[in-house]
């Protein structure tokens, strides 16, 4: 077994890492990879920020029904350029 994580493996287990759900040996391998791979370090930072930002969004149940419908209607009519 290779002792190093590839970048693809990092992507596959990043949520387990952030949830502190990796076994200690895998966590060490993950962090060793982060120590020399700037791209994966940036990816982990972006994931942390995404989690932080989305945790500040109110849950659907707390939105007034009219606002919820307005948001859903906006998404239905949204078109990519």
C-alpha positions as CSV (number, residue, x, y, z in Angstrom):
1,X,0.0,0.0,0.0
2,X,1.3,3.5,-0.9
3,X,1.9,5.6,2.2
4,X,0.9,8.8,0.4
5,X,-2.5,10.2,-0.5
6,X,-3.0,11.3,-4.1
7,X,-4.9,14.5,-4.7
8,X,-7.9,12.5,-5.9
9,X,-7.9,10.5,-2.7
10,X,-7.8,13.8,-0.7
11,X,-11.0,15.0,-2.5
12,X,-12.7,11.7,-1.7
13,X,-12.0,11.8,2.0
14,X,-12.0,15.6,2.7
15,X,-15.4,15.6,4.4
16,X,-14.3,12.7,6.7
17,X,-11.2,14.8,7.5
18,X,-13.2,17.9,8.3
19,X,-15.7,15.8,10.4
20,X,-12.7,14.3,12.3
21,X,-13.8,10.9,11.1
22,X,-10.6,9.6,9.6
23,X,-8.6,7.0,11.5
24,X,-5.5,8.4,13.1
25,X,-3.1,6.9,10.5
26,X,-5.2,8.2,7.6
27,X,-5.4,11.6,9.2
28,X,-1.6,11.7,9.5
29,X,-1.3,10.8,5.8
30,X,-3.9,13.4,4.9
31,X,-2.0,16.1,6.9
32,X,1.3,15.1,5.5
33,X,-0.1,15.6,1.9
34,X,-1.4,19.0,3.0
35,X,2.1,20.0,4.2
36,X,3.5,19.8,0.6
37,X,0.4,20.2,-1.7
38,X,-0.7,23.8,-1.9
39,X,-3.6,23.0,-4.2
40,X,-5.1,20.5,-1.7
41,X,-4.5,23.0,1.1
42,X,-6.5,25.6,-0.8
43,X,-9.2,23.0,-1.5
44,X,-9.5,22.1,2.2
45,X,-9.6,25.8,3.2
46,X,-12.4,26.4,0.6
47,X,-14.4,23.5,2.0
48,X,-14.0,24.9,5.5
49,X,-15.3,28.3,4.3
50,X,-18.2,26.7,2.4
51,X,-19.2,24.8,5.5
52,X,-18.9,28.0,7.6
53,X,-21.0,30.0,5.2
54,X,-23.7,27.5,4.7
55,X,-24.1,27.0,8.4
56,X,-25.2,30.6,8.5
57,X,-28.0,30.2,6.0
58,X,-31.4,29.7,7.7
59,X,-33.1,26.4,7.3
60,X,-36.0,26.2,4.9
61,X,-38.5,25.8,7.7
62,X,-37.7,29.2,9.1
63,X,-38.4,31.0,5.8
64,X,-41.8,32.6,5.4
65,X,-43.8,30.7,2.8
66,X,-44.0,33.7,0.4
67,X,-40.3,34.2,0.5
68,X,-39.6,30.5,-0.1
69,X,-41.9,30.5,-3.1
70,X,-40.2,33.7,-4.5
71,X,-36.8,32.1,-4.2
72,X,-38.0,28.8,-5.8
73,X,-39.6,30.9,-8.6
74,X,-36.3,32.7,-9.2
75,X,-34.4,29.5,-9.5
76,X,-36.9,28.1,-12.0
77,X,-36.5,31.1,-14.3
78,X,-32.8,31.4,-13.8
79,X,-30.8,30.8,-17.0
80,X,-27.1,30.4,-17.5
81,X,-25.3,32.8,-19.8
